[in-house]
Amino acid sequence: MESFIQSADFDLGDEYKFMLTDRLIPDFKFDGSTATNPSLTMTIKPKRFSGTAYENQASDSQPVIEVPISQTYTGQVFLRARGRQVAFRVNSADLGVQWQLGSVRLNVREDGRR
């Protein structure tokens, strides 16, 4: 059974500013799961302009990042996502996986345009 949640787009308060997301600290619980190894995927989705689709840009090293998260994973994830707006999506398609989203931390800072 597929389950997911997706955030709205967020930015730094001004559409002209680019931001760089370079670190993610996931916070998930898998209490109540009956699957042997419960896991999910977290996707970081930046975009350059509001109202446009999330798209891959050749100038960025990892424009749309998918991060697998499992019950035993407790570390941080280093990534590189640049855009004027960013959203994240969490999804799982396995049977018996029950998950709860906590306070996910993203390290985001203002970044210039090259």
Beta strands, then each sheet from edge to edge (+ up, - down):
strand 1: 3-6
strand 2: 18-25
strand 3: 28-29
strand 4: 39-47
strand 5: 65-70
strand 6: 77-83
strand 7: 85-92
strand 8: 100-101
strand 9: 105-111
sheet 1: 1+ 7- 4+ 5-
sheet 2: 6+ 2- 9+
sheet 3: 3+ 8-
end
